[in-house]
Amino acid sequence: MIIVTGCSGFIGFHLSNELLNNNLSVLGIDNMISSGNVLQNWRLEQLKAKGINFLDVDITNKAELNKKIKETNFSGVISTVYHLAGLAGVRQSVLEPKNYYKNNIMGTINMLNIATEFSGESFVLASSSSVYGSQKKRIPFVENETSEIPQSPYAFSKLFAEKISRDYSNISSLNVSSLRFFTVYGPAGRVDMSILKFIHNIINDYPINVFGNGFQERDFTYVKDICDGIIKSSQIDGFEIFNLGSSKPYSVIKVLSTLKEIINKEPKIEYLPKHFADVDYTWANIDKAKSLLKWHPSTSLKDGLEKTVNWYKNNKNWISSIFEKIN
């Protein structure tokens, strides 16, 4: 059996969908405490229609987690735990550091315990490019060059989760891959991230807030490419860390100009001061993933943005209502 935590989240949804399409048995775990989260509910309904087994449980509650897994009458071994659950967002973590440490560190420890207790073979941890902090030279980030002092509680929680996962691989037979994702985007994405916000605001003639001068760069990576890398990483022995990114950074201004071309509408940009927790650029060195995973991203920025715009347009009526609530 395969476990996917955070299955109703953005990447978890796409990964679970991919696994189910390959006729694999998936136990999805997520905490549906936000029953009013329309997008999260939509993702989960799509997965239930494809046959996912779902547990509504908080991964920081170890006793309840064990109890609910045992109630599924599960027997045998867990082939892979894809641990994607946790709190995301650099800026929000500055406001709620305690919640980020609890969810991203304690939640990871609990899932590592579940994997070892149920004889799991591999454990794949969702980490983040945020662990690199702000690099002084504009060069691709390499796996062995993390920041000693991460710039946000979110980055620290991910870096600490990586260290704990390495320890588990040393004291057990569990194979662990820690994946540093670089600015993932795509259909059914997070509404608090830039791409879906940009699309919504351009289509509806709303102003777009750009923090800084707009020339800060991100290594935007399409979610299907990320899922391919996640699945391949479950076959790795021992402990490894991999960057998963497009390795082609684009500025915010470039993304907006590409969306302008796709949507055929001029964005209304309002410039605001740069947030202190934001880094100037992210850029993945993916040589290790290419070599060991035989993985490389195949979706161009324009193709990925076109697919995301089409998804938004096909779901505009209800997805717009989400943005109206949070604005």
C-alpha positions as a Markdown table, in Angstrom:
| # | Residue | x | y | z |
|---|---|---|---|---|
| 1 | Met | 0.0 | 0.0 | 0.0 |
| 2 | Ile | 1.1 | 3.6 | -0.7 |
| 3 | Ile | 0.4 | 6.4 | 1.8 |
| 4 | Val | 0.1 | 10.0 | 0.6 |
| 5 | Thr | -0.1 | 12.6 | 3.3 |
| 6 | Gly | -1.6 | 16.0 | 2.4 |
| 7 | Cys | -3.5 | 14.3 | -0.4 |
| 8 | Ser | -6.0 | 17.1 | -0.7 |
| 9 | Gly | -3.3 | 19.7 | -1.0 |
| 10 | Phe | -1.9 | 20.9 | -4.3 |
| 11 | Ile | 1.0 | 18.6 | -4.9 |
| 12 | Gly | -0.6 | 15.8 | -2.9 |
| 13 | Phe | -3.7 | 15.9 | -5.1 |
| 14 | His | -1.7 | 15.6 | -8.3 |
| 15 | Leu | 0.5 | 12.9 | -7.0 |
| 16 | Ser | -2.4 | 10.8 | -5.7 |
| 17 | Asn | -4.2 | 11.3 | -9.0 |
| 18 | Glu | -1.1 | 10.0 | -10.9 |
| 19 | Leu | -0.8 | 7.0 | -8.6 |
| 20 | Leu | -4.5 | 6.1 | -8.9 |
| 21 | Asn | -4.3 | 6.5 | -12.7 |
| 22 | Asn | -1.6 | 3.8 | -12.6 |
| 23 | Asn | -4.1 | 1.5 | -10.7 |
| 24 | Leu | -2.1 | 1.7 | -7.4 |
| 25 | Ser | -3.8 | 1.4 | -4.0 |
| 26 | Val | -3.5 | 4.7 | -2.2 |
| 27 | Leu | -4.3 | 5.6 | 1.4 |
| 28 | Gly | -4.7 | 9.4 | 1.5 |
| 29 | Ile | -4.3 | 11.2 | 4.8 |
| 30 | Asp | -5.2 | 14.8 | 5.4 |
| 31 | Asn | -6.8 | 17.1 | 8.0 |
| 32 | Met | -10.0 | 18.5 | 6.7 |
| 33 | Ile | -10.4 | 20.9 | 9.6 |
| 34 | Ser | -11.1 | 23.7 | 7.1 |
| 35 | Ser | -14.4 | 22.3 | 5.9 |
| 36 | Gly | -15.0 | 25.6 | 4.1 |
| 37 | Asn | -12.0 | 25.2 | 1.9 |
| 38 | Val | -13.7 | 24.8 | -1.4 |
| 39 | Leu | -10.6 | 24.0 | -3.4 |
| 40 | Gln | -9.4 | 21.4 | -0.9 |
| 41 | Asn | -12.8 | 19.8 | -0.9 |
| 42 | Trp | -12.9 | 19.8 | -4.7 |
| 43 | Arg | -9.5 | 18.0 | -4.9 |
| 44 | Leu | -10.6 | 15.4 | -2.5 |
| 45 | Glu | -13.9 | 14.7 | -4.3 |
| 46 | Gln | -11.9 | 14.1 | -7.5 |
| 47 | Leu | -9.7 | 11.6 | -5.7 |
| 48 | Lys | -12.6 | 9.8 | -4.0 |
| 49 | Ala | -14.2 | 9.4 | -7.5 |
| 50 | Lys | -11.1 | 7.5 | -8.5 |
| 51 | Gly | -11.1 | 5.2 | -5.5 |
| 52 | Ile | -8.7 | 6.7 | -2.9 |
| 53 | Asn | -9.0 | 5.4 | 0.6 |
| 54 | Phe | -9.1 | 8.5 | 2.8 |
| 55 | Leu | -8.4 | 9.2 | 6.5 |
| 56 | Asp | -9.3 | 12.5 | 7.9 |
| 57 | Val | -6.8 | 12.9 | 10.7 |
| 58 | Asp | -4.3 | 15.4 | 12.1 |
| 59 | Ile | -0.8 | 13.9 | 11.6 |
| 60 | Thr | 0.5 | 15.8 | 14.7 |
| 61 | Asn | -1.8 | 13.5 | 16.8 |
| 62 | Lys | 0.2 | 10.2 | 16.8 |
| 63 | Ala | -2.3 | 8.2 | 18.9 |
| 64 | Glu | -5.2 | 9.1 | 16.6 |
| 65 | Leu | -3.1 | 8.5 | 13.5 |
| 66 | Asn | -2.2 | 5.0 | 14.6 |
| 67 | Lys | -5.7 | 4.2 | 15.6 |
| 68 | Lys | -7.2 | 5.3 | 12.3 |
| 69 | Ile | -4.7 | 3.4 | 10.2 |
| 70 | Lys | -5.3 | 0.2 | 12.2 |
| 71 | Glu | -9.1 | 0.7 | 11.7 |
| 72 | Thr | -8.6 | 0.4 | 8.0 |
| 73 | Asn | -7.8 | -3.3 | 8.6 |
| 74 | Phe | -4.5 | -2.8 | 6.9 |
| 75 | Ser | -2.2 | -5.8 | 6.8 |
| 76 | Gly | 1.2 | -6.2 | 5.2 |
| 77 | Val | 3.7 | -3.5 | 4.5 |
| 78 | Ile | 3.7 | 0.0 | 3.3 |
| 79 | Ser | 5.7 | 0.2 | 0.1 |
| 80 | Thr | 6.1 | 4.0 | 0.2 |
| 81 | Val | 5.0 | 7.0 | 2.4 |
| 82 | Tyr | 4.9 | 10.2 | 0.4 |
| 83 | His | 4.9 | 12.8 | 3.1 |
| 84 | Leu | 3.6 | 16.0 | 1.6 |
| 85 | Ala | 1.4 | 17.2 | 4.5 |
| 86 | Gly | 2.4 | 20.3 | 6.4 |
| 87 | Leu | 2.1 | 24.1 | 6.5 |
| 88 | Ala | 3.5 | 26.0 | 3.5 |
| 89 | Gly | 4.3 | 29.7 | 3.0 |
| 90 | Val | 7.3 | 31.7 | 3.9 |
| 91 | Arg | 5.5 | 34.9 | 4.9 |
| 92 | Gln | 2.8 | 33.3 | 7.0 |
| 93 | Ser | 5.3 | 31.3 | 8.9 |
| 94 | Val | 6.8 | 34.6 | 10.3 |
| 95 | Leu | 3.3 | 35.2 | 11.8 |
| 96 | Glu | 2.7 | 31.7 | 13.1 |
| 97 | Pro | 6.1 | 30.1 | 13.8 |
| 98 | Lys | 4.9 | 27.7 | 16.5 |
| 99 | Asn | 2.3 | 26.1 | 14.1 |
| 100 | Tyr | 4.9 | 25.6 | 11.4 |
| 101 | Tyr | 7.3 | 23.9 | 13.8 |
| 102 | Lys | 4.5 | 21.7 | 15.2 |
| 103 | Asn | 3.1 | 20.6 | 11.8 |
| 104 | Asn | 6.3 | 20.3 | 9.8 |
| 105 | Ile | 8.5 | 18.8 | 12.4 |
| 106 | Met | 6.3 | 16.8 | 14.7 |
| 107 | Gly | 4.1 | 15.7 | 11.8 |
| 108 | Thr | 7.2 | 14.4 | 10.0 |
| 109 | Ile | 8.4 | 12.5 | 13.1 |
| 110 | Asn | 5.0 | 10.9 | 13.4 |
| 111 | Met | 4.9 | 9.8 | 9.8 |
| 112 | Leu | 8.5 | 8.4 | 10.0 |
| 113 | Asn | 7.3 | 6.4 | 13.0 |
| 114 | Ile | 4.3 | 5.1 | 11.1 |
| 115 | Ala | 6.6 | 4.1 | 8.2 |
| 116 | Thr | 9.0 | 2.2 | 10.5 |
| 117 | Glu | 6.2 | 0.6 | 12.6 |
| 118 | Phe | 4.4 | -0.7 | 9.5 |
| 119 | Ser | 7.6 | -1.9 | 7.8 |
| 120 | Gly | 7.7 | 0.8 | 5.2 |
| 121 | Glu | 10.3 | 0.4 | 2.5 |
| 122 | Ser | 10.7 | 4.1 | 1.4 |
| 123 | Phe | 9.8 | 7.5 | 2.7 |
| 124 | Val | 9.7 | 10.6 | 0.5 |
| 125 | Leu | 9.8 | 13.9 | 2.3 |
| 126 | Ala | 8.5 | 17.2 | 0.7 |
| 127 | Ser | 11.1 | 19.8 | 1.5 |
| 128 | Ser | 11.7 | 23.2 | -0.1 |
| 129 | Ser | 14.1 | 25.4 | -1.9 |
| 130 | Ser | 13.6 | 27.8 | 1.0 |
| 131 | Val | 16.3 | 25.9 | 2.9 |
| 132 | Tyr | 18.9 | 27.6 | 0.8 |
| 133 | Gly | 18.1 | 31.1 | 2.1 |
| 134 | Ser | 19.4 | 34.1 | 0.2 |
| 135 | Gln | 22.5 | 33.2 | -1.8 |
| 136 | Lys | 25.1 | 35.9 | -2.3 |
| 137 | Lys | 26.1 | 34.8 | -5.8 |
| 138 | Arg | 23.6 | 34.2 | -8.5 |
| 139 | Ile | 24.4 | 30.5 | -9.2 |
| 140 | Pro | 22.2 | 27.4 | -9.1 |
| 141 | Phe | 21.6 | 25.9 | -5.7 |
| 142 | Val | 23.4 | 22.7 | -5.0 |
| 143 | Glu | 22.1 | 20.1 | -2.5 |
| 144 | Asn | 25.1 | 20.3 | -0.1 |
| 145 | Glu | 24.9 | 24.2 | 0.2 |
| 146 | Thr | 22.0 | 25.0 | 2.5 |
| 147 | Ser | 21.8 | 28.1 | 4.7 |
| 148 | Glu | 23.1 | 27.9 | 8.3 |
| 149 | Ile | 20.5 | 30.5 | 9.2 |
| 150 | Pro | 17.3 | 30.0 | 7.2 |
| 151 | Gln | 15.3 | 33.2 | 6.6 |
| 152 | Ser | 12.0 | 32.0 | 7.9 |
| 153 | Pro | 10.4 | 29.6 | 10.3 |
| 154 | Tyr | 9.1 | 27.7 | 7.3 |
| 155 | Ala | 12.6 | 27.2 | 5.9 |
| 156 | Phe | 13.9 | 26.1 | 9.3 |
| 157 | Ser | 11.1 | 23.6 | 9.8 |
| 158 | Lys | 11.8 | 22.0 | 6.5 |
| 159 | Leu | 15.6 | 21.8 | 7.1 |
| 160 | Phe | 15.0 | 20.3 | 10.5 |
| 161 | Ala | 12.6 | 17.7 | 9.0 |
| 162 | Glu | 15.3 | 16.8 | 6.6 |
| 163 | Lys | 17.8 | 16.2 | 9.4 |
| 164 | Ile | 15.4 | 14.0 | 11.3 |
| 165 | Ser | 14.6 | 12.0 | 8.2 |
| 166 | Arg | 18.3 | 11.4 | 7.7 |
| 167 | Asp | 18.5 | 10.1 | 11.3 |
| 168 | Tyr | 15.7 | 7.6 | 10.7 |
| 169 | Ser | 17.4 | 6.2 | 7.6 |
| 170 | Asn | 20.5 | 5.6 | 9.7 |
| 171 | Ile | 18.7 | 3.8 | 12.5 |
| 172 | Ser | 16.3 | 1.8 | 10.4 |
| 173 | Ser | 16.0 | 0.0 | 7.1 |
| 174 | Leu | 13.9 | 2.9 | 5.7 |
| 175 | Asn | 15.1 | 4.5 | 2.5 |
| 176 | Val | 14.5 | 8.2 | 2.5 |
| 177 | Ser | 14.5 | 10.8 | -0.2 |
| 178 | Ser | 14.2 | 14.5 | 0.7 |
| 179 | Leu | 13.0 | 16.6 | -2.2 |
| 180 | Arg | 13.5 | 20.3 | -2.4 |
| 181 | Phe | 10.7 | 21.7 | -4.5 |
| 182 | Phe | 11.2 | 24.9 | -6.5 |
| 183 | Thr | 8.1 | 27.1 | -6.9 |
| 184 | Val | 5.6 | 24.5 | -8.0 |
| 185 | Tyr | 2.6 | 25.7 | -10.0 |
| 186 | Gly | -0.2 | 24.2 | -12.1 |
| 187 | Pro | -3.9 | 23.5 | -12.3 |
| 188 | Ala | -5.8 | 23.4 | -8.9 |
| 189 | Gly | -2.8 | 25.2 | -7.4 |
| 190 | Arg | -2.6 | 27.1 | -4.1 |
| 191 | Val | -4.6 | 30.3 | -4.1 |
| 192 | Asp | -2.0 | 32.0 | -1.9 |
| 193 | Met | 0.7 | 31.6 | -4.4 |
| 194 | Ser | 1.5 | 34.0 | -7.2 |
| 195 | Ile | 0.5 | 32.1 | -10.4 |
| 196 | Leu | -3.1 | 31.5 | -9.7 |
| 197 | Lys | -3.5 | 34.9 | -8.1 |
| 198 | Phe | -2.0 | 36.5 | -11.3 |
| 199 | Ile | -4.3 | 34.6 | -13.6 |
| 200 | His | -7.4 | 35.4 | -11.5 |
| 201 | Asn | -6.5 | 39.1 | -11.2 |
| 202 | Ile | -5.6 | 39.6 | -14.9 |
| 203 | Ile | -8.8 | 37.8 | -16.2 |
| 204 | Asn | -11.0 | 39.8 | -13.8 |
| 205 | Asp | -9.2 | 43.2 | -14.3 |
| 206 | Tyr | -8.0 | 43.4 | -10.7 |
| 207 | Pro | -4.6 | 45.0 | -9.7 |
| 208 | Ile | -1.7 | 42.7 | -9.1 |
| 209 | Asn | 0.6 | 43.4 | -6.1 |
| 210 | Val | 4.2 | 42.9 | -7.0 |
| 211 | Phe | 6.6 | 43.0 | -4.0 |
| 212 | Gly | 9.9 | 44.6 | -4.9 |
| 213 | Asn | 10.8 | 45.6 | -8.5 |
| 214 | Gly | 9.5 | 42.5 | -10.2 |
| 215 | Phe | 12.9 | 41.3 | -11.3 |
| 216 | Gln | 13.2 | 38.8 | -8.5 |
| 217 | Glu | 13.4 | 35.4 | -10.1 |
| 218 | Arg | 11.9 | 32.0 | -9.2 |
| 219 | Asp | 12.6 | 28.6 | -10.6 |
| 220 | Phe | 8.9 | 27.9 | -11.6 |
| 221 | Thr | 8.3 | 24.2 | -12.0 |
| 222 | Tyr | 5.2 | 22.5 | -13.4 |
| 223 | Val | 3.4 | 20.2 | -11.0 |
| 224 | Lys | 3.3 | 17.2 | -13.4 |
| 225 | Asp | 7.1 | 17.3 | -13.7 |
| 226 | Ile | 7.4 | 17.4 | -9.9 |
| 227 | Cys | 5.1 | 14.4 | -9.5 |
| 228 | Asp | 7.3 | 12.4 | -11.9 |
| 229 | Gly | 10.3 | 13.2 | -9.8 |
| 230 | Ile | 8.5 | 12.3 | -6.6 |
| 231 | Ile | 7.6 | 8.9 | -7.9 |
| 232 | Lys | 11.1 | 8.2 | -9.2 |
| 233 | Ser | 12.7 | 9.2 | -5.9 |
| 234 | Ser | 10.9 | 6.4 | -4.1 |
| 235 | Gln | 13.2 | 3.8 | -5.8 |
| 236 | Ile | 16.4 | 5.3 | -4.2 |
| 237 | Asp | 18.3 | 3.3 | -1.6 |
| 238 | Gly | 19.6 | 4.9 | 1.6 |
| 239 | Phe | 19.2 | 8.7 | 2.2 |
| 240 | Glu | 19.4 | 11.2 | -0.6 |
| 241 | Ile | 18.5 | 14.9 | -1.1 |
| 242 | Phe | 17.3 | 16.1 | -4.5 |
| 243 | Asn | 16.5 | 19.4 | -6.0 |
| 244 | Leu | 13.4 | 19.2 | -8.2 |
| 245 | Gly | 13.1 | 22.4 | -10.3 |
| 246 | Ser | 13.0 | 23.5 | -13.9 |
| 247 | Ser | 16.5 | 24.9 | -13.6 |
| 248 | Lys | 15.3 | 27.9 | -15.6 |
| 249 | Pro | 14.5 | 30.9 | -13.4 |
| 250 | Tyr | 12.1 | 33.5 | -14.7 |
| 251 | Ser | 11.4 | 37.0 | -13.2 |
| 252 | Val | 8.0 | 37.9 | -12.0 |
| 253 | Ile | 7.8 | 40.4 | -14.8 |
| 254 | Lys | 8.5 | 37.7 | -17.4 |
| 255 | Val | 5.7 | 35.5 | -15.9 |
| 256 | Leu | 3.3 | 38.4 | -16.1 |
| 257 | Ser | 4.3 | 39.2 | -19.7 |
| 258 | Thr | 3.8 | 35.5 | -20.7 |
| 259 | Leu | 0.3 | 35.5 | -19.0 |
| 260 | Lys | -0.5 | 38.7 | -20.9 |
| 261 | Glu | 0.3 | 36.9 | -24.1 |
| 262 | Ile | -1.8 | 33.8 | -23.2 |
| 263 | Ile | -4.8 | 35.7 | -21.8 |
| 264 | Asn | -4.5 | 38.6 | -24.2 |
| 265 | Lys | -5.1 | 41.1 | -21.5 |
| 266 | Glu | -2.8 | 43.7 | -19.9 |
| 267 | Pro | -2.0 | 43.1 | -16.2 |
| 268 | Lys | -2.5 | 46.0 | -13.8 |
| 269 | Ile | 0.6 | 46.1 | -11.7 |
| 270 | Glu | 0.9 | 47.8 | -8.3 |
| 271 | Tyr | 4.4 | 47.8 | -6.8 |
| 272 | Leu | 4.8 | 47.3 | -3.1 |
| 273 | Pro | 8.0 | 47.1 | -0.8 |
| 274 | Lys | 9.8 | 43.8 | -0.8 |
| 275 | His | 9.0 | 41.5 | 2.0 |
| 276 | Phe | 12.0 | 40.9 | 4.3 |
| 277 | Ala | 11.5 | 37.1 | 4.2 |
| 278 | Asp | 11.6 | 36.9 | 0.4 |
| 279 | Val | 14.8 | 35.9 | -1.4 |
| 280 | Asp | 16.0 | 37.5 | -4.6 |
| 281 | Tyr | 16.1 | 34.4 | -6.6 |
| 282 | Thr | 15.8 | 30.6 | -6.6 |
| 283 | Trp | 17.6 | 28.4 | -9.1 |
| 284 | Ala | 17.9 | 24.6 | -8.9 |
| 285 | Asn | 21.0 | 22.7 | -9.9 |
| 286 | Ile | 19.3 | 19.4 | -11.0 |
| 287 | Asp | 22.4 | 17.4 | -12.0 |
| 288 | Lys | 21.9 | 15.0 | -9.2 |
| 289 | Ala | 18.3 | 14.3 | -10.0 |
| 290 | Lys | 19.2 | 13.9 | -13.7 |
| 291 | Ser | 22.0 | 11.4 | -12.8 |
| 292 | Leu | 20.4 | 9.3 | -10.1 |
| 293 | Leu | 16.7 | 9.6 | -10.8 |
| 294 | Lys | 17.0 | 9.9 | -14.6 |
| 295 | Trp | 14.6 | 12.8 | -14.2 |
| 296 | His | 14.3 | 16.1 | -16.0 |
| 297 | Pro | 11.5 | 18.6 | -16.3 |
| 298 | Ser | 9.8 | 18.6 | -19.7 |
| 299 | Thr | 7.1 | 21.3 | -19.4 |
| 300 | Ser | 8.1 | 24.8 | -20.6 |
| 301 | Leu | 6.9 | 27.9 | -18.6 |
| 302 | Lys | 4.5 | 28.9 | -21.4 |
| 303 | Asp | 3.0 | 25.4 | -21.8 |
| 304 | Gly | 2.6 | 25.1 | -18.0 |
| 305 | Leu | 1.0 | 28.5 | -17.7 |
| 306 | Glu | -1.4 | 27.8 | -20.6 |
| 307 | Lys | -2.6 | 24.6 | -18.9 |
| 308 | Thr | -3.1 | 26.5 | -15.7 |
| 309 | Val | -5.0 | 29.3 | -17.4 |
| 310 | Asn | -7.3 | 26.7 | -19.1 |
| 311 | Trp | -8.0 | 25.0 | -15.8 |
| 312 | Tyr | -8.9 | 28.3 | -14.2 |
| 313 | Lys | -11.2 | 29.2 | -17.1 |
| 314 | Asn | -13.0 | 25.8 | -16.9 |
| 315 | Asn | -13.5 | 26.3 | -13.2 |
| 316 | Lys | -13.9 | 30.1 | -13.0 |
| 317 | Asn | -17.3 | 30.3 | -11.4 |
| 318 | Trp | -16.4 | 28.5 | -8.2 |
| 319 | Ile | -12.7 | 29.3 | -8.0 |
| 320 | Ser | -13.4 | 33.0 | -8.3 |
| 321 | Ser | -15.6 | 32.8 | -5.2 |
| 322 | Ile | -12.5 | 31.6 | -3.2 |
| 323 | Phe | -10.5 | 34.6 | -4.2 |
| 324 | Glu | -13.5 | 36.9 | -3.3 |
| 325 | Lys | -13.5 | 35.5 | 0.2 |
| 326 | Ile | -9.8 | 36.0 | 0.9 |
| 327 | Asn | -9.4 | 39.4 | -0.7 |
